[in-house]
């Protein structure tokens, strides 16, 4: 990523706080490093995107296989968002998450900047009868983290017994749910 990207893209404090607290709850980081992660994050403030990259780097440097860890962080973030944040008032079921996240109320509410840098999170296909969906994401987020966010957001309401998300490359996520 270029420095211009890092300077213009901003992330909402609640998302940073969720990432940091998920790392703490999952015992991914501890001690001084943990307190440094959560220090001075204001939930309703905007921060440079680099701050999220710095949090991700904590995971990258601690684990040689960081993909599953970032997925768990994404799941935990969405679980907390649903149970302790506004999620229960917004979603009636797991499929609602796909609509919410791909609307201007979801992803666009926690990331701001030039559209070319913010990217999109679009629901391309949804077949509730077959239990499948396809999302195309051009966001700058780590795709393992994003996969966890999708899984966690769909599982949080508790109506689905199974959610599987496969990142197929080029930002496409194939989702199966029952």
Residue frames as qw, qx, qy, qz and C-alpha x, y, z in Angstrom:
[[0.000, 0.887, 0.463, 0.000, 0.00, 0.00, 0.00],
 [0.409, 0.472, -0.044, 0.780, 1.26, 3.43, -0.77],
 [0.234, -0.217, -0.491, 0.811, 1.60, 6.16, 1.82],
 [0.283, -0.109, -0.188, -0.934, -1.11, 8.25, 0.15],
 [0.605, -0.304, -0.665, -0.316, -3.55, 5.38, 0.75],
 [0.519, -0.297, -0.646, 0.476, -2.56, 5.19, 4.41],
 [0.110, -0.094, -0.222, 0.964, -3.01, 8.95, 4.87],
 [0.366, -0.080, -0.238, -0.896, -6.46, 9.30, 3.32],
 [0.630, -0.270, -0.678, -0.267, -8.28, 6.13, 4.38],
 [0.229, -0.379, 0.542, -0.714, -9.81, 6.25, 7.86],
 [0.500, -0.221, -0.835, -0.061, -11.33, 3.62, 10.11],
 [0.505, -0.656, -0.093, -0.553, -13.91, 4.09, 12.84],
 [0.107, -0.526, 0.695, -0.478, -12.68, 3.69, 16.42],
 [0.812, -0.137, 0.343, -0.451, -15.31, 1.09, 17.28],
 [0.916, 0.342, -0.207, -0.036, -13.83, -1.23, 14.65],
 [0.361, 0.576, -0.608, 0.411, -10.30, -0.74, 16.00],
 [0.437, -0.406, 0.562, -0.573, -11.53, -1.30, 19.53],
 [0.934, 0.043, 0.110, -0.337, -13.32, -4.47, 18.42],
 [0.769, 0.453, -0.425, 0.154, -10.17, -5.80, 16.77],
 [0.115, 0.539, -0.642, 0.532, -8.03, -5.05, 19.83],
 [0.613, -0.279, 0.475, -0.567, -10.53, -6.52, 22.29],
 [0.955, 0.178, -0.113, -0.207, -10.95, -9.63, 20.14],
 [0.571, 0.491, -0.577, 0.317, -7.19, -10.12, 20.32],
 [0.193, -0.426, 0.631, -0.619, -7.36, -9.79, 24.11],
 [0.805, -0.092, 0.246, -0.532, -10.40, -12.09, 24.48],
 [0.943, 0.269, -0.187, -0.057, -8.74, -14.77, 22.37],
 [0.684, -0.615, 0.298, 0.254, -5.46, -14.41, 24.29],
 [0.751, 0.564, 0.070, 0.335, -3.66, -13.55, 21.07],
 [0.322, 0.554, -0.315, 0.700, -1.78, -10.77, 22.82],
 [0.643, -0.650, -0.388, 0.116, -1.16, -10.18, 26.50],
 [0.606, -0.398, -0.139, 0.675, 0.66, -8.00, 28.97],
 [0.137, -0.571, 0.062, 0.807, 2.18, -4.68, 27.96],
 [0.062, 0.012, 0.686, 0.725, 1.55, -5.31, 24.27],
 [0.079, -0.580, -0.799, -0.136, -2.18, -5.78, 24.97],
 [0.145, -0.773, -0.366, 0.498, -2.51, -2.56, 26.89],
 [0.151, -0.393, 0.348, 0.838, -0.66, -0.68, 24.16],
 [0.074, 0.272, 0.804, 0.524, -3.12, -2.04, 21.57],
 [0.150, -0.719, -0.671, -0.105, -6.19, -0.73, 23.35],
 [0.325, -0.479, -0.217, 0.786, -4.65, 2.43, 24.72],
 [0.060, 0.462, -0.033, -0.884, -6.32, 5.66, 23.65],
 [0.017, -0.245, -0.785, -0.569, -8.86, 4.18, 21.24],
 [0.337, 0.247, 0.336, -0.844, -11.97, 6.35, 21.32],
 [0.441, 0.329, 0.835, 0.002, -14.98, 4.40, 20.04],
 [0.373, 0.812, 0.428, -0.135, -16.56, 7.34, 18.19],
 [0.053, -0.798, 0.343, 0.494, -13.39, 8.82, 16.67],
 [0.842, 0.538, -0.031, 0.017, -11.84, 8.22, 13.26],
 [0.557, -0.611, 0.466, 0.315, -8.27, 6.95, 12.92],
 [0.335, 0.613, -0.596, -0.397, -5.80, 6.54, 10.06],
 [0.946, 0.129, -0.198, -0.222, -6.12, 3.12, 8.43],
 [0.455, 0.503, -0.660, 0.321, -2.48, 2.50, 9.38],
 [0.411, -0.407, 0.583, -0.571, -3.64, 2.00, 12.97],
 [0.934, 0.042, 0.161, -0.315, -5.51, -1.16, 11.90],
 [0.757, 0.496, -0.405, 0.132, -2.43, -2.29, 9.94],
 [0.031, 0.568, -0.666, 0.482, -0.37, -1.86, 13.11],
 [0.714, -0.215, 0.464, -0.478, -2.83, -4.06, 15.02],
 [0.942, 0.292, -0.074, -0.144, -2.73, -6.69, 12.25],
 [0.481, 0.622, -0.563, 0.255, 1.07, -6.62, 12.32],
 [0.424, -0.474, 0.628, -0.449, 0.92, -7.68, 15.97],
 [0.911, 0.065, 0.322, -0.248, -0.78, -10.87, 14.82],
 [0.771, 0.588, -0.241, 0.038, 1.55, -11.33, 11.82],
 [0.210, 0.661, -0.633, 0.343, 4.66, -11.07, 14.00],
 [0.532, -0.363, 0.619, -0.448, 3.27, -13.37, 16.71],
 [0.801, 0.132, 0.559, -0.166, 2.06, -16.20, 14.46],
 [0.186, -0.290, 0.721, 0.601, 3.67, -17.77, 11.41],
 [0.028, -0.362, -0.829, -0.426, 0.24, -18.94, 10.18],
 [0.082, 0.169, 0.345, -0.920, -1.82, -15.83, 10.92],
 [0.336, -0.156, -0.574, -0.731, -4.78, -16.58, 8.61],
 [0.494, -0.441, -0.746, -0.062, -6.78, -18.72, 11.08],
 [0.314, -0.364, -0.464, 0.744, -5.99, -16.26, 13.88],
 [0.107, 0.096, -0.121, -0.982, -7.28, -13.28, 11.89],
 [0.422, -0.299, -0.690, -0.506, -10.38, -15.28, 10.98],
 [0.455, -0.467, -0.698, 0.297, -11.04, -15.90, 14.69],
 [0.150, -0.265, -0.210, 0.929, -10.52, -12.20, 15.41],
 [0.256, -0.094, -0.416, -0.868, -13.12, -11.34, 12.75],
 [0.491, -0.404, -0.748, -0.191, -15.62, -13.83, 14.20],
 [0.405, -0.427, -0.558, 0.585, -15.06, -12.47, 17.72],
 [0.030, -0.088, 0.030, 0.995, -15.40, -8.86, 16.56],
 [0.397, -0.222, -0.500, -0.737, -18.80, -9.57, 15.03],
 [0.509, -0.414, -0.746, 0.113, -19.96, -11.61, 18.00],
 [0.273, -0.366, -0.396, 0.797, -19.20, -8.65, 20.26],
 [0.127, -0.011, -0.256, -0.958, -20.80, -6.20, 17.79],
 [0.467, -0.336, -0.664, -0.478, -23.97, -8.27, 17.78],
 [0.577, -0.472, -0.645, 0.166, -24.22, -9.03, 21.52],
 [0.409, -0.535, -0.307, 0.673, -22.80, -5.83, 23.04],
 [0.065, -0.182, 0.244, 0.950, -23.29, -3.31, 20.23],
 [0.492, 0.287, 0.057, -0.820, -26.17, -2.44, 17.93],
 [0.138, 0.155, -0.899, -0.385, -26.32, -5.80, 16.14],
 [0.094, 0.337, 0.914, -0.207, -29.42, -7.18, 17.85],
 [0.278, 0.643, 0.315, -0.640, -31.40, -4.09, 16.87],
 [0.257, 0.565, -0.458, -0.636, -30.20, -4.29, 13.25],
 [0.312, 0.208, -0.871, -0.317, -30.30, -7.98, 12.34],
 [0.801, -0.141, 0.184, -0.551, -33.21, -10.38, 12.63],
 [0.971, -0.013, 0.235, 0.047, -31.24, -13.33, 11.23],
 [0.630, -0.361, 0.434, 0.534, -27.89, -14.35, 9.77],
 [0.491, 0.469, 0.515, 0.523, -28.82, -13.57, 6.16],
 [0.033, -0.976, -0.216, 0.003, -29.70, -10.02, 7.23],
 [0.515, -0.647, 0.258, 0.500, -25.99, -9.53, 7.91],
 [0.537, 0.147, 0.547, 0.625, -25.20, -9.95, 4.21],
 [0.146, 0.809, 0.435, 0.367, -27.70, -7.24, 3.30],
 [0.351, -0.921, -0.064, 0.157, -26.57, -4.94, 6.11],
 [0.607, -0.452, 0.336, 0.560, -22.86, -5.34, 5.44],
 [0.445, 0.227, 0.543, 0.675, -23.26, -4.67, 1.72],
 [0.039, 0.884, 0.415, 0.213, -25.44, -1.60, 2.29],
 [0.212, 0.678, -0.190, 0.677, -24.31, 1.90, 3.14],
 [0.606, -0.692, 0.109, -0.375, -25.16, 1.13, 6.78],
 [0.960, -0.226, 0.019, 0.163, -22.62, -1.67, 7.11],
 [0.771, 0.037, 0.068, 0.632, -19.09, -1.52, 5.75],
 [0.262, 0.621, 0.127, 0.728, -19.36, 2.13, 4.73],
 [0.449, -0.844, -0.123, -0.266, -20.21, 3.12, 8.29],
 [0.758, -0.588, 0.133, 0.247, -16.78, 2.10, 9.61],
 [0.605, -0.092, 0.358, 0.705, -14.43, 3.08, 6.77],
 [0.296, 0.912, 0.223, -0.174, -14.22, 6.43, 5.03],
 [0.342, -0.486, 0.456, 0.663, -12.04, 8.03, 2.41],
 [0.371, 0.436, -0.447, -0.688, -11.90, 8.25, -1.36],
 [0.900, 0.144, 0.159, -0.379, -14.10, 5.58, -2.98],
 [0.705, 0.526, -0.476, 0.010, -11.13, 4.25, -4.93],
 [0.175, 0.424, -0.776, 0.433, -9.43, 3.40, -1.62],
 [0.578, -0.155, 0.497, -0.628, -12.45, 2.46, 0.49],
 [0.127, 0.059, -0.948, -0.286, -13.60, -0.13, -2.04],
 [0.674, -0.143, -0.146, -0.710, -16.90, -1.99, -1.94],
 [0.198, -0.048, 0.951, -0.234, -18.44, -4.96, -0.20],
 [0.558, 0.150, -0.238, -0.781, -21.18, -6.14, -2.56],
 [0.604, 0.093, 0.757, -0.232, -23.67, -8.96, -2.29],
 [0.182, 0.302, -0.652, -0.671, -23.60, -10.35, -5.83],
 [0.582, -0.126, -0.694, -0.404, -25.86, -13.39, -5.42],
 [0.313, -0.171, 0.708, -0.609, -28.12, -14.72, -2.70],
 [0.622, -0.107, -0.638, -0.441, -30.17, -17.91, -2.82],
 [0.434, -0.392, 0.546, -0.600, -31.75, -18.49, 0.60],
 [0.937, 0.021, 0.024, -0.347, -33.40, -21.74, -0.52],
 [0.856, 0.316, -0.344, 0.220, -30.08, -23.29, -1.54],
 [0.653, -0.721, 0.023, 0.230, -28.24, -21.56, 1.29],
 [0.693, 0.077, 0.192, 0.691, -25.65, -19.87, -0.92],
 [0.067, 0.976, 0.087, -0.189, -24.37, -16.38, -1.48],
 [0.709, 0.244, 0.088, 0.656, -21.55, -14.67, -3.33],
 [0.184, -0.938, -0.063, 0.286, -19.87, -11.49, -2.15],
 [0.664, 0.463, -0.008, 0.587, -17.33, -9.42, -4.02],
 [0.438, -0.847, -0.082, 0.289, -15.05, -7.32, -1.85],
 [0.581, 0.584, -0.077, 0.562, -12.60, -4.69, -3.02],
 [0.440, -0.891, 0.045, -0.099, -11.94, -3.44, 0.51],
 [0.322, 0.693, -0.583, 0.276, -8.36, -3.03, 1.72],
 [0.687, -0.493, 0.416, -0.334, -8.99, -5.43, 4.61],
 [0.070, -0.344, 0.935, 0.048, -7.05, -8.64, 5.08],
 [0.636, -0.013, -0.518, -0.572, -9.17, -11.34, 3.45],
 [0.453, -0.128, -0.848, 0.243, -8.76, -13.79, 6.35],
 [0.036, 0.189, 0.496, -0.847, -10.09, -11.12, 8.72],
 [0.464, 0.116, -0.204, -0.854, -12.90, -10.35, 6.29],
 [0.551, -0.062, -0.799, -0.233, -13.78, -14.05, 6.06],
 [0.275, -0.212, -0.778, 0.524, -14.08, -14.14, 9.85],
 [0.222, 0.167, 0.192, -0.941, -16.25, -11.03, 9.83],
 [0.564, 0.014, -0.495, -0.661, -18.65, -12.69, 7.37],
 [0.522, -0.145, -0.838, 0.068, -18.79, -15.93, 9.39],
 [0.179, -0.207, -0.633, 0.724, -19.20, -14.11, 12.70],
 [0.299, 0.106, 0.006, -0.948, -21.81, -11.69, 11.39],
 [0.617, -0.050, -0.569, -0.542, -23.92, -14.50, 9.98],
 [0.537, -0.150, -0.806, 0.196, -23.55, -16.77, 13.03],
 [0.042, 0.116, -0.475, 0.871, -24.17, -14.11, 15.69],
 [0.567, -0.179, -0.028, -0.803, -28.02, -14.06, 15.53],
 [0.360, -0.193, 0.862, -0.300, -27.99, -17.81, 16.23],
 [0.772, 0.317, 0.210, -0.509, -30.50, -18.94, 13.58],
 [0.704, 0.528, -0.451, -0.152, -27.97, -20.70, 11.32],
 [0.915, -0.337, 0.221, 0.031, -26.45, -24.08, 12.16],
 [0.764, -0.020, 0.360, 0.534, -23.72, -23.90, 9.52],
 [0.277, 0.944, -0.063, -0.170, -21.81, -21.08, 7.84],
 [0.756, -0.137, 0.352, 0.535, -18.83, -21.70, 5.56],
 [0.270, 0.933, -0.055, -0.232, -17.00, -18.95, 3.68],
 [0.793, -0.002, 0.337, 0.507, -14.38, -19.64, 1.03],
 [0.068, 0.826, -0.199, -0.524, -12.24, -16.84, -0.37],
 [0.838, 0.363, 0.374, 0.158, -11.90, -17.72, -4.04],
 [0.503, -0.104, 0.274, 0.813, -9.40, -15.00, -4.93],
 [0.094, 0.343, 0.364, 0.861, -9.90, -11.64, -6.63],
 [0.218, -0.096, 0.324, -0.916, -12.05, -10.60, -3.65],
 [0.676, -0.165, -0.434, -0.573, -14.82, -13.18, -4.19],
 [0.236, -0.187, 0.825, -0.477, -16.26, -15.00, -1.19],
 [0.563, -0.158, -0.680, -0.442, -18.47, -18.03, -1.77],
 [0.320, -0.232, 0.607, -0.689, -20.79, -18.57, 1.19],
 [0.528, -0.223, -0.772, -0.275, -22.79, -21.64, 2.15],
 [0.220, -0.190, 0.561, -0.775, -25.23, -21.51, 5.07],
 [0.493, -0.307, -0.758, -0.298, -27.99, -23.65, 6.59]]
